[in-house]
Amino acid sequence: MSIWTRLFASRSTIQEPGSLEAESRAWMVQCPCGYEKSVWELGGHRYGAKSAGKRYLRKCHGCGRLKWHRVYKKSESPPVSGVAE
């Protein structure tokens, strides 16, 4: 767990200790090339988040290029283009 995640978890009003990790693992960051990872695996957290469809400019771990990545919750369907690894 990153220092920012530990700090957030210690200062927040999260009721269940494992809920921060569980919810962060449900949020995925996906590159247009199809590569995706959970927010938690990338060292981040999204607890109580509602907004889906956000985009972040970041370097892809799969293709190695700087691209806009889509953020979505696993319960939603990923975009049609691309194959997830």
C-alpha positions as CSV (number, residue, x, y, z in Angstrom):
1,M,0.0,0.0,0.0
2,S,1.4,3.4,-0.9
3,I,2.0,6.1,1.7
4,W,-0.8,8.2,0.3
5,T,-3.2,5.3,0.5
6,R,-2.2,4.6,4.1
7,L,-2.6,8.2,5.0
8,F,-6.0,8.4,3.3
9,A,-7.2,5.2,5.1
10,S,-6.0,6.4,8.5
11,R,-7.7,9.8,8.1
12,S,-11.0,8.8,6.5
13,T,-14.2,7.5,8.0
14,I,-14.2,4.1,6.3
15,Q,-16.3,1.7,8.2
16,E,-14.7,-1.6,7.1
17,P,-10.9,-1.9,6.9
18,G,-11.0,-4.0,3.7
19,S,-13.5,-1.9,1.9
20,L,-11.0,0.6,0.6
21,E,-9.0,-2.1,-1.1
22,A,-12.0,-4.0,-2.4
23,E,-13.6,-0.9,-3.9
24,S,-10.3,0.2,-5.4
25,R,-9.8,-3.2,-7.0
26,A,-13.2,-2.8,-8.7
27,W,-12.1,0.3,-10.5
28,M,-10.1,-0.3,-13.7
29,V,-7.7,1.9,-15.7
30,Q,-7.7,0.9,-19.4
31,C,-5.4,1.9,-22.2
32,P,-6.8,2.2,-25.8
33,C,-4.4,-0.7,-26.6
34,G,-6.5,-2.9,-24.4
35,Y,-4.1,-3.2,-21.4
36,E,-5.8,-2.7,-18.1
37,K,-5.1,-2.8,-14.4
38,S,-7.0,-2.0,-11.2
39,V,-6.6,1.3,-9.6
40,W,-5.3,-0.5,-6.5
41,E,-2.6,-2.4,-8.4
42,L,-1.4,1.0,-9.8
43,G,-1.0,2.3,-6.2
44,G,-4.1,4.4,-6.1
45,H,-7.5,4.3,-4.4
46,R,-11.1,5.2,-5.3
47,Y,-13.4,4.9,-2.3
48,G,-16.9,6.1,-2.6
49,A,-16.3,7.3,-6.2
50,K,-19.3,7.6,-8.5
51,S,-18.0,9.2,-11.6
52,A,-17.1,6.7,-14.4
53,G,-15.6,7.6,-17.8
54,K,-12.8,9.8,-16.5
55,R,-9.7,9.8,-18.5
56,Y,-6.1,10.1,-17.3
57,L,-3.0,10.8,-19.4
58,R,-0.4,8.3,-18.4
59,K,2.3,5.9,-19.7
60,C,0.8,2.5,-20.4
61,H,2.6,-0.5,-18.8
62,G,1.5,-2.6,-21.8
63,C,2.5,-0.7,-24.9
64,G,4.8,1.8,-23.2
65,R,3.2,4.9,-24.9
66,L,1.8,8.0,-23.3
67,K,-2.0,7.7,-23.9
68,W,-5.3,8.7,-22.4
69,H,-6.6,5.9,-20.1
70,R,-10.2,5.3,-19.4
71,V,-11.3,4.7,-15.8
72,Y,-14.4,2.5,-15.2
73,K,-15.9,0.2,-12.6
74,K,-15.7,-3.5,-13.3
75,S,-19.5,-3.9,-13.0
76,E,-19.7,-1.7,-16.2
77,S,-18.7,-3.1,-19.5
78,P,-15.3,-2.1,-20.9
79,P,-15.2,-0.4,-24.3
80,V,-15.7,-2.6,-27.3
81,S,-12.3,-1.9,-28.9
82,G,-9.2,-3.6,-27.5
83,V,-8.6,-6.8,-25.7
84,A,-7.8,-6.8,-21.9
85,E,-4.8,-8.6,-20.6
